[in-house]
């Protein structure tokens, strides 16, 4: 915590200043937990009571996993930071009315099957069904069998299955949870009577009305089996019993979402090394990072206590995690620590190396820290496909750690089991995890707790007072936060030397008159991508690579490498963030003919440059640029910098097969034109290489553009094709006319 405050003092001071300079702005101090869990356990109201007027709670948040609150019956979803900033300034949200998918649940989870197994199954089903831009509502007899924490786990992963939200209407289970988390009896009674009066409460004791949905899915909970997802995407589910076979096929398959193309003769390679004087070895599939982390699972007592029970059983049998595996436990709130201590299970997690490292996003967002040098060298020198197993929600390559090319999502108890096994190349049904103190082989079944054992631990260890005392502390702040000195002015004083907080350039040279429609003429292609380019690829995320343009910028300003911190911590400085845009080490850009990395070709000269340097060359020469992409462009976390960064690089349009919802609206919010190829077409079928120059034929007046209309794109070598402009509402057209959502809001505020 001291390190956090030392590194981020400027950011924290800026936020604390904001909470005094603006009305109705509450800052939850650092170290309190992950926002989604704090929302669920404390901030979520379900029904608002403002001066005696009651209305349903709703929320938009700047992280895609805001949807966790839908498990509590609060309509909420992630939006880009750009939209959220506008909403805070009084701008209404605009969206196309979504279809609603009805997801019927029946039956009951089998013994030993976790909520994580269920959510990975649901994620795969919904991805296959296709729910991008839609709402999903869960219903059916199986609902009564799901605790609120289980529902929140499913709701949390809406971004992974692509839906705007996965909604669970309020019922008796919701009310029970509100009481458990310390909400008063009067509040809970008010919520119930309001929702019943408005026919928004679901009572499963009464006969259920058949609801009409846009489409239907059904799952019998009894059919869910233990599973993980990976090695590169959250919806690539692998049943646990098939894991060994799946891993071996991944080694053989050509490079892709399910392939590493390791030659047959190299698959059995063993890298022997010395770990602090002790002999150690790694093979393909060896686990080097195991983390109980992220907002998805750490708010669910059954899987957290389940992990503790696995650790305890393993300790009692004399089985310990290998010392070179990096283990960590990062709960989503202080309540988790209280019930792990109450149950006596934290002690066993500590013995297995799962000490509490902090409260917040860690390994799941790439804040896994460095691997031990001996481990890192063994991986790099021997080209080992090392694995990470985490209880997270995203596992795109290059996100968790640069040296773990295989990353599997799993429940917290499975994270502990894989840490003990030390490899993902194992059949838990047939092969032993290790050898116990008496020399006997220990199998998965020997350390796996029954559902009864888990339920008993939850019943005796998770108590309402834990929630009350934890959140009383939040409102009082912590000593380090309270000691931060901030100016009382309503205008912020920018420090030109700060490498953390820098006055953003979005309003420079802004006039009261909107710039109007700015077409795109003779633009160069900055990058040419295939499918599934995520916001992790686009937006600066994780650590700052020592050779990157951002590193050079910081070094030139006297910042030592040890003080680089992460891109996330420096998101208040546009100069760092612009240099980190498209700086992902796993970027596959077709202009580079298959080479992986954060460079591109500067088309006029043919030079290979860092993306930032190429973009500045184009900008200085007065040239517009565009990006070509495949399907699902911008999937992943809702990062506003995935739109702010390209805008600062001079990107005027993105032409893709399809966009993820939040990213498309973020592009519009920054004045970038999102265009979709016609069905069945893409850059390859049209013979586009990215070496052409592109002109987008937009009408000159905004009044002549309609949401979703077709436009012609022509190239300098005589090609011409039709695209759909993805401005989806009239409001988005107004944003574009103003050069983006922020200038639009500022102009409106001044007019008022």
C-alpha positions in Angstrom: 0.0 0.0 0.0 2.9 2.4 0.8 4.4 1.5 -2.6 1.1 2.2 -4.3 0.8 5.6 -2.7 4.4 6.5 -3.4 4.1 5.6 -7.1 0.6 7.0 -7.6 0.6 10.0 -5.3 0.0 12.5 -8.2 -3.0 10.5 -9.6 -4.5 10.0 -6.1 -4.1 13.7 -5.3 -5.8 14.6 -8.6 -8.8 12.3 -7.8 -9.1 13.6 -4.3 -9.0 17.2 -5.6 -11.9 16.1 -8.0 -14.0 14.8 -5.1 -13.8 18.3 -3.4 -14.1 20.4 -6.6 -17.3 18.7 -7.9 -20.7 18.1 -6.4 -22.0 14.6 -5.8 -18.7 12.8 -6.4 -17.6 10.1 -4.0 -14.1 8.5 -4.2 -13.7 5.1 -2.7 -10.1 5.2 -1.4 -7.4 2.9 -2.9 -7.0 -0.5 -1.2 -10.7 -1.0 -0.6 -11.2 -3.7 -3.3 -12.4 -4.0 -6.9 -15.1 -1.6 -7.8 -17.6 -4.3 -9.0 -17.4 -6.1 -5.7 -17.7 -2.9 -3.7 -20.8 -2.1 -6.0 -22.3 -5.5 -5.2 -21.6 -5.5 -1.5 -22.1 -1.9 -0.6 -22.9 0.8 -3.3 -25.7 -1.0 -5.2 -29.1 0.3 -4.1 -31.5 -1.9 -6.2 -34.1 0.8 -5.7 -33.2 4.5 -5.2 -35.0 6.7 -2.7 -34.4 10.3 -3.5 -36.4 12.7 -1.3 -39.2 10.1 -1.1 -39.3 9.4 -4.8 -38.6 5.7 -5.5 -37.1 4.5 -8.9 -35.1 1.5 -10.0 -31.3 1.6 -9.6 -29.2 1.6 -12.8 -25.5 2.1 -13.4 -23.0 2.6 -16.2 -19.3 1.9 -15.4 -16.1 2.5 -17.2 -15.1 -1.2 -17.0 -16.8 -3.9 -19.1 -17.3 -6.0 -16.0 -19.7 -3.4 -14.5 -22.3 -6.0 -15.6 -21.6 -7.9 -12.3 -24.3 -5.7 -10.7 -26.9 -7.4 -13.0 -26.6 -10.4 -10.6 -28.3 -8.1 -8.0 -31.1 -7.1 -10.3 -29.6 -3.7 -11.1 -29.6 -2.9 -14.8 -26.0 -2.0 -15.5 -23.3 -2.3 -18.2 -19.9 -1.1 -19.2 -19.5 2.0 -21.4 -16.3 3.7 -22.6 -14.8 6.2 -20.3 -15.6 8.8 -22.9 -19.4 8.0 -22.7 -19.2 7.9 -18.9 -17.5 11.3 -18.8 -20.4 12.7 -20.8 -23.0 11.0 -18.6 -21.4 12.6 -15.5 -21.8 15.9 -17.2 -25.5 15.3 -17.7 -25.5 13.8 -21.2 -28.2 11.0 -21.6 -27.1 7.5 -22.9 -28.2 6.7 -26.4 -28.5 3.2 -27.8 -30.3 1.1 -30.3 -33.1 -0.9 -28.6 -31.5 -4.3 -28.0 -32.9 -7.8 -28.5 -33.4 -9.8 -25.3 -32.3 -13.4 -25.2 -34.1 -15.6 -22.7 -31.8 -18.1 -21.0 -33.7 -20.8 -19.1 -31.9 -22.6 -16.2 -33.2 -25.9 -14.8 -31.9 -28.5 -12.4 -29.0 -28.2 -10.0 -25.2 -28.2 -10.2 -23.7 -31.6 -9.4 -21.4 -32.3 -6.4 -18.0 -30.7 -6.8 -19.0 -28.5 -9.8 -18.3 -24.7 -9.2 -19.9 -21.5 -10.3 -16.8 -20.9 -12.5 -17.5 -24.1 -14.4 -21.0 -22.9 -14.9 -20.0 -19.4 -16.2 -17.4 -20.8 -18.6 -20.1 -23.1 -20.0 -22.6 -20.2 -20.3 -20.0 -18.1 -21.9 -19.3 -20.7 -24.6 -23.1 -21.2 -25.3 -23.8 -17.5 -25.6 -20.8 -16.8 -27.8 -22.0 -19.6 -30.1 -25.5 -18.2 -30.1 -24.3 -14.7 -30.9 -25.4 -12.0 -28.4 -23.3 -9.0 -29.2 -25.3 -5.8 -28.5 -28.1 -7.8 -26.8 -29.5 -8.2 -23.3 -29.6 -11.7 -21.8 -32.2 -12.4 -19.1 -31.9 -15.6 -16.9 -35.1 -17.3 -15.7 -36.5 -20.7 -14.8 -36.6 -23.2 -11.9 -32.8 -23.5 -11.7 -32.6 -19.9 -10.5 -33.5 -20.9 -7.0 -30.5 -23.2 -6.9 -28.0 -20.3 -7.6 -26.7 -18.2 -4.8 -26.4 -14.5 -5.5 -22.7 -14.8 -5.7 -23.1 -17.4 -8.4 -25.4 -15.1 -10.3 -22.9 -12.3 -10.0 -20.2 -14.5 -11.4 -22.3 -15.2 -14.5 -23.4 -11.6 -14.9 -19.8 -10.4 -14.5 -18.7 -12.3 -17.6 -21.1 -10.6 -20.0 -18.2 -9.0 -21.9 -16.7 -12.4 -22.5 -19.9 -13.8 -24.0 -20.4 -10.4 -25.8 -23.8 -9.3 -24.3 -24.5 -5.8 -23.1 -25.8 -7.4 -19.9 -26.7 -10.8 -18.3 -29.6 -9.9 -16.1 -31.1 -11.7 -13.0 -34.4 -10.2 -11.8 -34.8 -9.6 -8.1 -36.2 -12.5 -6.1 -36.0 -13.9 -2.6 -32.3 -14.8 -3.1 -31.5 -11.2 -3.8 -33.3 -10.0 -0.7 -31.4 -12.6 1.4 -28.1 -11.4 0.0 -29.0 -7.7 0.7 -29.5 -8.7 4.4 -26.3 -10.7 4.5 -24.3 -7.8 3.2 -25.6 -5.5 6.0 -28.4 -3.6 4.2 -31.0 -2.6 6.8 -34.3 -4.5 7.2 -36.3 -1.3 6.4 -34.3 -0.8 3.1 -34.9 -4.5 2.1 -38.6 -4.2 2.9 -38.9 -1.0 0.8 -37.1 -2.7 -2.1 -39.4 -5.7 -2.0 -42.7 -3.7 -1.8 -41.7 -1.2 -4.5 -40.7 -4.0 -7.0 -43.8 -6.1 -6.2 -46.0 -3.1 -6.8 -44.4 -2.5 -10.1 -44.4 -6.2 -11.2 -40.7 -6.3 -11.3 -40.2 -8.9 -8.5 -40.0 -12.6 -9.4 -41.6 -14.9 -6.8 -40.8 -18.5 -7.7 -43.4 -19.8 -5.2 -46.1 -18.5 -7.6 -46.9 -19.9 -11.1 -44.6 -18.3 -13.6 -45.9 -16.4 -16.6 -44.4 -17.3 -20.0 -42.3 -14.4 -21.2 -41.6 -13.6 -24.8 -38.0 -13.1 -25.8 -36.2 -12.4 -29.1 -34.6 -15.8 -28.9 -34.2 -18.7 -26.4 -31.5 -20.8 -24.8 -31.7 -23.5 -22.2 -29.3 -25.2 -19.8 -29.8 -28.0 -17.3 -27.4 -27.2 -14.5 -26.8 -30.9 -13.9 -25.1 -31.1 -17.2 -22.3 -28.7 -16.3 -19.0 -30.3 -15.8 -15.7 -29.1 -14.3 -13.8 -27.1 -17.0 -11.2 -24.5 -17.8 -11.0 -22.0 -20.8 -8.0 -21.3 -22.9 -5.2 -21.2 -23.9 -5.9 -17.8 -25.6 -9.6 -16.9 -25.4 -12.2 -17.0 -22.6 -14.9 -18.8 -24.7 -12.6 -21.7 -25.7 -13.9 -24.0 -23.0 -12.1 -27.3 -22.3 -13.8 -30.0 -20.1 -11.3 -31.0 -17.3 -11.3 -34.6 -18.4 -10.2 -33.6 -21.9 -7.5 -31.1 -20.8 -4.5 -33.4 -21.5 -5.6 -34.3 -25.0 -6.5 -30.7 -25.7 -3.1 -29.5 -24.6 -1.3 -32.0 -26.8 -3.4 -31.0 -29.8 -2.6 -27.3 -29.1 1.1 -28.1 -29.2 0.6 -29.8 -32.7 -1.9 -27.3 -34.2 -0.7 -24.5 -36.4 -0.3 -21.1 -34.7 -3.8 -19.8 -33.8 -6.2 -19.5 -30.9 -5.8 -23.2 -30.3 -2.3 -23.8 -31.5 1.4 -23.3 -30.9 2.9 -25.3 -33.7 5.7 -26.9 -31.6 7.7 -29.4 -33.8 7.1 -33.1 -32.7 10.8 -33.5 -31.8 10.8 -30.5 -29.5 7.6 -31.4 -27.6 9.3 -33.4 -24.9 12.0 -30.9 -24.2 13.0 -30.4 -20.6 14.6 -27.1 -19.5 16.7 -27.8 -16.3 17.8 -24.8 -14.3 18.8 -23.8 -10.8 16.2 -22.0 -8.7 18.0 -20.3 -5.7 20.5 -23.2 -5.5 17.9 -25.9 -5.9 17.5 -28.1 -9.1 14.3 -27.2 -11.0 12.9 -28.0 -14.5 10.3 -26.7 -16.9 8.5 -28.4 -19.9 5.9 -27.3 -22.4 2.8 -26.8 -20.3 4.6 -26.2 -17.0 2.7 -23.7 -14.8 4.7 -20.7 -13.7 1.9 -18.4 -12.6 -1.1 -19.3 -10.5 -3.4 -16.5 -9.3 -6.6 -16.3 -7.4 -7.6 -13.0 -8.8 -10.1 -10.8 -10.6 -13.6 -9.5 -10.0 -15.3 -12.6 -11.5 -14.6 -15.0 -8.8 -13.2 -13.2 -5.7 -16.7 -12.1 -4.6 -18.0 -15.7 -4.5 -17.5 -17.2 -1.0 -18.1 -20.8 -2.2 -15.2 -20.8 -4.7 -12.9 -18.8 -2.4 -13.5 -21.1 0.6 -13.3 -24.0 -1.8 -9.8 -22.9 -2.7 -8.9 -22.8 1.0 -10.2 -26.4 1.4 -8.1 -27.7 -1.5 -5.0 -26.0 0.1 -5.8 -27.5 3.5 -6.3 -31.1 2.2 -3.1 -30.8 0.2 -1.2 -29.6 3.3 -2.5 -32.4 5.4 -1.4 -35.0 2.8 2.1 -33.4 2.6 1.7 -31.9 -0.8 3.1 -28.4 -1.4 3.3 -26.0 -4.4 6.8 -25.9 -6.1 8.7 -22.8 -5.0 9.3 -21.5 -8.6 5.6 -21.1 -9.3 4.5 -17.6 -8.7 1.4 -17.8 -6.5 -0.9 -14.9 -5.4 -4.3 -14.2 -3.8 -5.9 -10.8 -4.5 -9.5 -10.6 -3.1 -12.0 -8.2 -4.5 -12.8 -6.8 -1.0 -11.7 -6.8 2.6 -14.7 -9.1 3.5 -12.9 -12.0 1.8 -10.0 -11.7 4.2 -12.4 -11.7 7.1 -14.1 -14.9 6.1 -10.9 -16.7 5.1 -9.5 -15.9 8.6 -12.7 -16.9 10.3 -12.7 -20.3 8.6 -9.1 -20.9 9.5 -8.3 -21.5 5.8 -6.1 -18.5 5.1 -3.3 -20.3 7.0 -3.3 -23.2 4.5 -3.5 -20.9 1.5 -0.4 -19.1 3.0 1.4 -22.4 3.3 0.8 -23.1 -0.4 2.1 -19.6 -1.3 -1.3 -17.9 -1.8 -0.6 -15.0 0.4 -2.8 -11.9 0.1 -1.0 -9.4 -2.2 -3.6 -6.7 -2.2 -7.2 -5.9 -3.1 -7.8 -5.2 -6.7 -7.1 -6.3 -10.3 -3.7 -8.1 -10.4 -2.7 -10.9 -12.8 -6.0 -10.8 -14.8 -5.1 -7.3 -16.1 -1.4 -8.1 -16.6 -0.2 -6.8 -13.2 1.4 -10.2 -12.5 4.9 -8.6 -11.8 8.1 -10.2 -12.9 9.0 -13.9 -12.9 12.1 -14.9 -11.0 15.1 -14.3 -13.4 16.1 -18.0 -13.4 12.5 -19.0 -14.4 12.3 -16.3 -17.1 15.7 -17.3 -18.6 14.7 -21.0 -18.6 11.5 -20.1 -20.6 13.2 -17.7 -23.0 16.4 -19.7 -23.7 14.5 -22.9 -24.3 11.4 -21.5 -26.1 9.2 -23.2 -23.5 5.4 -22.7 -23.9 4.8 -21.9 -20.2 1.3 -21.6 -18.7 -0.5 -19.4 -16.3 -3.7 -20.6 -14.5 -5.9 -17.8 -13.1 -9.4 -17.3 -11.8 -9.7 -14.3 -14.1 -12.0 -13.4 -17.0 -9.6 -12.4 -19.9 -6.7 -14.5 -21.1 -5.6 -13.0 -24.4 -2.1 -13.8 -25.4 0.4 -11.3 -24.0 -2.0 -10.0 -21.4 -1.3 -12.0 -18.3 2.5 -12.1 -18.8 4.8 -11.8 -21.8 6.4 -15.2 -21.0 3.2 -17.2 -20.5 1.9 -18.0 -23.9 -0.8 -20.4 -22.6 -3.2 -18.9 -20.2 -6.2 -20.8 -18.7 -9.2 -19.4 -16.8 -10.3 -21.7 -13.9 -12.1 -21.6 -10.6 -10.0 -20.6 -7.5 -10.0 -24.3 -6.2 -8.7 -25.4 -9.7 -6.1 -22.7 -9.6 -4.7 -24.3 -6.4 -5.0 -27.8 -7.9 -3.0 -26.7 -11.0 -0.4 -25.0 -8.8 0.1 -28.3 -6.9 0.3 -30.3 -10.2 2.7 -27.8 -11.7 1.5 -28.5 -15.2 -1.5 -28.2 -17.5 -0.4 -31.4 -19.3 -2.2 -33.7 -16.9 -5.3 -35.9 -16.8 -6.7 -35.3 -13.3 -8.8 -38.5 -13.5 -5.9 -40.8 -14.1 -2.6 -39.2 -13.2 -1.4 -38.3 -9.7 -0.9 -34.6 -8.8 2.1 -35.5 -6.7 3.5 -37.6 -3.9 2.4 -37.2 -0.3 4.5 -37.3 2.9 4.1 -41.1 3.2 5.3 -41.7 -0.4 1.8 -42.4 -1.6 0.5 -40.9 -4.9 -2.1 -38.2 -4.4 -4.9 -37.8 -6.9 -7.2 -34.9 -7.7 -10.1 -36.6 -5.9 -8.1 -36.7 -2.7 -7.9 -32.9 -2.4 -11.2 -31.9 -4.0 -13.9 -30.8 -1.5 -17.6 -31.9 -1.7 -20.3 -29.3 -2.2 -21.5 -30.1 1.4 -18.0 -29.2 2.8 -18.0 -25.9 0.9 -21.6 -25.0 1.9 -20.7 -25.7 5.6 -17.7 -23.4 5.4 -19.8 -20.7 3.8 -22.6 -21.0 6.4 -20.2 -20.8 9.4 -17.7 -18.2 8.1 -19.6 -15.5 6.0 -21.3 -13.2 8.5 -23.2 -9.9 8.0 -21.0 -8.0 10.5 -18.0 -8.6 8.2 -19.7 -6.5 5.5 -20.8 -3.8 7.9 -17.3 -3.3 9.5 -15.5 -3.5 6.2 -17.6 -0.7 4.5 -17.7 1.5 7.6 -13.9 1.7 7.1 -14.3 2.7 3.5 -16.3 5.8 4.3 -13.7 6.9 6.9 -10.9 6.5 4.3 -7.5 5.1 5.3 -4.7 7.1 7.0 -2.6 7.5 3.8 -5.6 8.8 1.8 -6.6 11.1 4.6 -3.1 12.6 4.8 -3.0 13.6 1.1 -2.9 17.4 0.9 -4.9 18.8 -2.1 -5.7 22.4 -3.2 -9.2 23.6 -2.5 -9.5 25.5 -5.9 -12.2 24.6 -8.4 -9.6 24.9 -11.3 -6.8 22.3 -11.4 -3.2 23.6 -11.6 -1.4 21.6 -14.2 2.2 20.7 -13.6 4.1 20.8 -16.9 6.8 18.5 -15.6 4.4 15.7 -14.4 4.7 12.4 -16.3 1.4 11.2 -14.6 -1.0 14.0 -15.1 -0.9 16.1 -18.2 -3.5 18.6 -19.6 -5.2 16.6 -22.4 -5.2 18.1 -25.9 -8.8 17.3 -26.7 -10.0 21.0 -26.4 -7.0 22.8 -27.9 -8.0 25.2 -30.7 -11.7 24.3 -30.1 -14.2 26.9 -31.4 -17.8 27.3 -30.5 -18.8 26.4 -34.1 -18.7 22.6 -34.7 -16.1 21.5 -37.3 -18.8 19.6 -39.3 -18.2 16.6 -41.5 -14.5 16.0 -42.1 -14.1 13.5 -44.9 -11.1 11.2 -45.4 -9.0 11.8 -48.5 -6.0 9.8 -49.7 -5.4 8.3 -46.3 -2.6 5.8 -45.7 -3.2 2.5 -43.9 -1.4 2.6 -40.5 -2.2 -1.0 -39.7 -3.8 -4.0 -41.4 -5.3 -6.6 -39.0 -7.1 -9.9 -39.1 -9.9 -11.1 -36.7 -10.2 -10.7 -32.9 -8.0 -7.6 -32.4 -8.8 -6.8 -28.8 -8.6 -3.5 -26.9 -5.6 -5.1 -25.2 -3.8 -5.0 -28.6 -4.9 -1.5 -29.2 -4.8 0.3 -25.9 -1.8 0.7 -23.7 -2.1 -1.9 -20.9 0.2 -3.7 -18.5 3.9 -2.9 -18.1 5.9 -0.5 -20.2 8.4 -2.4 -22.4 11.9 -1.1 -22.0 12.5 -0.5 -25.7 9.1 1.1 -26.5 8.5 4.8 -27.5 6.8 5.3 -24.1 9.9 4.1 -22.3 12.1 6.4 -24.3 9.8 9.3 -23.5 10.0 8.6 -19.7 13.8 8.0 -19.8 14.2 11.3 -21.6 12.4 13.0 -18.7 14.6 11.4 -16.0 12.3 8.6 -15.0 14.3 5.5 -14.1 13.2 2.1 -15.4 12.2 0.8 -12.0 9.8 3.8 -11.7 8.1 3.2 -15.1 5.0 1.8 -13.3 2.2 0.5 -15.7 0.3 2.2 -18.5 -2.8 2.0 -16.4 -1.2 4.1 -13.7 -0.1 6.7 -16.3 -3.4 7.0 -18.1 -3.7 10.6 -17.0 -0.8 11.5 -19.3 -1.8 11.5 -23.0 1.9 11.7 -24.2 2.7 8.4 -22.5 -0.6 6.8 -23.7 -0.3 7.9 -27.3 3.2 6.3 -27.4 1.7 3.1 -25.9 -1.1 2.7 -28.4 -0.7 -0.4 -30.6 2.5 -1.2 -28.6 1.4 -4.7 -27.7 4.2 -7.3 -28.2 1.7 -9.8 -29.7 0.3 -7.6 -32.4 -0.1 -9.3 -35.8 0.0 -6.6 -38.5 -0.3 -7.9 -42.1 1.9 -5.0 -43.3 4.8 -6.8 -41.6 4.1 -10.2 -43.4 3.5 -12.3 -40.3 6.1 -10.7 -38.0 4.7 -10.2 -34.5 5.2 -7.0 -32.6 4.5 -3.3 -32.2 5.9 -2.0 -35.5 4.4 -1.2 -38.9 5.5 -0.2 -42.4 5.6 3.5 -43.2 4.1 3.1 -46.7 5.7 6.1 -48.5 9.3 5.0 -47.6 8.9 1.3 -46.9 10.6 1.8 -43.5 9.8 -0.4 -40.5 9.0 1.8 -37.6 7.3 1.7 -34.2 3.6 2.4 -34.8 3.8 5.7 -32.9 6.8 6.9 -34.9 5.1 6.0 -38.2 1.9 7.8 -37.1 3.8 11.0 -36.3 5.5 10.9 -39.7 2.1 10.7 -41.4 0.8 13.5 -39.1 3.8 15.8 -39.7 3.4 15.4 -43.5 -0.4 16.2 -43.2 -1.6 12.7 -44.2 -4.7 11.1 -42.7 -4.5 7.4 -41.7 -7.0 4.5 -41.4 -6.9 1.0 -39.9 -8.1 -2.1 -41.7 -9.4 -5.0 -39.5 -11.4 -8.3 -39.5 -14.2 -9.5 -37.3 -14.8 -8.6 -33.6 -12.5 -5.5 -33.7 -12.2 -4.0 -30.2 -13.4 -7.0 -28.2 -12.2 -7.2 -24.6 -12.2 -4.7 -21.7 -13.9 -1.4 -22.4 -10.7 0.7 -22.6 -11.4 4.4 -23.6 -7.7 4.7 -24.5 -8.3 2.2 -27.3 -10.1 5.1 -29.0 -8.3 8.1 -27.5 -4.9 6.6 -28.5 -5.7 6.1 -32.2 -7.3 9.6 -32.4 -4.1 11.1 -31.0 -2.2 9.1 -33.6 -4.2 10.7 -36.4 -6.4 7.7 -37.3 -9.6 9.0 -39.0 -11.5 5.7 -39.7 -11.4 2.0 -38.9 -12.8 -0.3 -41.6 -13.6 -3.8 -40.1 -15.9 -6.8 -40.6 -17.5 -6.2 -37.2 -17.0 -4.2 -34.0 -17.5 -5.0 -30.3 -20.2 -2.8 -28.9 -18.4 -0.6 -26.5 -15.4 0.0 -28.7 -17.5 1.1 -31.6 -19.2 3.7 -29.5 -15.8 4.8 -28.1 -14.5 5.4 -31.6 -17.5 7.6 -32.5 -17.0 9.4 -29.2 -13.5 10.4 -30.3 -14.6 11.4 -33.8 -13.2 8.3 -35.6 -15.5 6.8 -38.3 -16.3 3.1 -37.8 -17.1 1.4 -41.2 -18.1 -2.2 -41.8 -17.4 -4.2 -44.9 -20.4 -5.7 -46.6 -21.3 -9.3 -45.6 -18.9 -11.8 -47.2 -16.3 -9.1 -47.9 -13.1 -8.1 -46.1 -9.7 -6.7 -47.0 -8.5 -10.0 -48.3 -11.5 -10.8 -50.6 -11.3 -7.3 -52.0 -7.6 -7.7 -52.6 -6.6 -4.8 -50.3 -3.0 -5.0 -49.0 -2.8 -1.8 -46.9 -0.3 -0.3 -49.3 -3.1 1.7 -51.1 -4.4 5.2 -50.3 -8.0 5.4 -49.2 -10.7 8.0 -49.8 -14.1 7.7 -48.0 -16.9 9.5 -49.8 -19.0 11.0 -47.0 -21.7 13.6 -47.7 -20.5 17.1 -46.9 -23.4 18.0 -44.6 -24.2 16.1 -41.4 -27.9 16.4 -42.3 -27.3 14.2 -45.4 -25.8 11.3 -43.4 -28.2 8.7 -41.9 -27.4 6.1 -39.2 -26.2 2.9 -40.9 -26.1 4.3 -44.4 -23.8 3.0 -47.2 -20.7 4.9 -48.4 -18.2 4.3 -51.2 -14.5 3.8 -50.4 -12.0 4.2 -53.3 -8.3 3.5 -53.5 -5.6 5.2 -55.5 -5.1 2.0 -57.6 -8.7 2.0 -59.0 -10.5 -0.3 -56.4 -13.9 0.7 -55.1 -16.1 -0.9 -52.5 -19.2 -0.2 -50.4 -19.2 0.0 -46.6 -21.8 0.7 -43.9 -21.1 3.7 -41.7 -21.7 2.5 -38.1 -23.1 5.7 -36.7 -26.0 3.9 -35.0 -28.1 6.8 -33.7 -28.8 10.5 -34.6 -27.1 11.4 -31.3 -23.9 9.7 -32.5 -24.1 11.8 -35.7 -24.2 14.9 -33.6 -21.1 13.8 -31.7 -19.3 13.2 -35.0 -20.3 16.6 -36.3 -18.7 18.1 -33.2 -15.5 16.2 -33.6 -16.4 13.8 -30.7 -18.5 13.6 -27.6 -16.4 15.7 -25.3 -16.4 18.9 -27.5 -20.2 18.3 -28.0 -20.8 18.3 -24.3 -18.5 21.3 -23.6 -20.3 23.3 -26.3 -23.7 22.5 -24.9 -22.5 23.3 -21.3 -21.3 26.7 -22.5 -24.6 27.4 -24.3 -26.6 26.7 -21.1 
